[in-house]
Every structure is written in structure tokens, then in C-alpha cells.
Amino acid sequence: MAHRIIPVLLLGLLLVLHTQLWFGRGSVSTVAGMRQELATLEHANREAQLRNEQLSNEVRDLQDGLDMVEEHARQNLGMVKPREIFVQIAQRRP
């Protein structure tokens, strides 16, 4: 009788383990779905990072462009900011 109980217990344990593997909380299909979702989110994250870098570069270019326009206006047109005094010193060359 004891010889028959051990194989039945082992078979039952195997059945429980397979049930958990295929239908449980960490089942194969659940893990595969999570991996697919992770890949999708990583792809969306990479695209968002690229877009953020592009926007950051555009902002930097606009700031540099405004600085260049201001520099040109100050040097070549003699423009000044509010409450600023413009003094031009001319040097004679020998």
C-alpha cells in the first residue's frame, strides 16, 4: 500500500506544479505577455528620449540664435538694453 501512495503523491505534485506553470500567477503566458509589454514600453521610452533630445537641441539653438542676434545688434547697430549706457571707444592706429 505504501508503494502505491508515493507515486500517486509524486504524480499529484507534478500535476500541481504543471498547473502553476501553465495557468498560475507566474505562468508562461503571463511572462510572455509581460515581456512583450516591456519591449513595447522600452521602444516608446527610446522614442521619447530621442524626441526630448531633439527638443533640447532646438531650444539650445534658439537660445544661441537669440544671443547672436543680440550680439550683432549691440556691436553693429549700437543698441542697448534698458538702463544701460553704451560707450564706444575709438582707438587710433599708428
QUIZIZI-V345625 format. One line per field, one symbol per residue. ss: DSSP state (~ for helix, > for strand, _ for the rest). phi: phi as a letter, one per 40 degrees, with the letter a starting at -180 (. if undefined). psi: psi as a letter, one per 30 degrees, with the letter a starting at -180 (. if undefined). Layout:
# QUIZIZI-V345625
ss: ???
phi: ???
psi: ???
This chain:
# QUIZIZI-V345625
ss: _~~~~~~~~~~~~~~~~~~~~~~____~~~~~~~~~~~~~~~~~~~~~~~~~~~~~~~~~~~~~~~~~~~~~~~~~__________________
phi: .cccccccccccccccccccccbccbcdccccccccccccccccccccccccccccccccccccccccccccccccbgcbcdfbbcbbbcbccc
psi: efffeeeeeeeeeeeeeeeeeffaehleeeeeeeeeeeeeeeeeeeeeeeeeeeeeeeeeeeeeeeeeeeeeeeeffgkllkhkkkkkkkkkk.
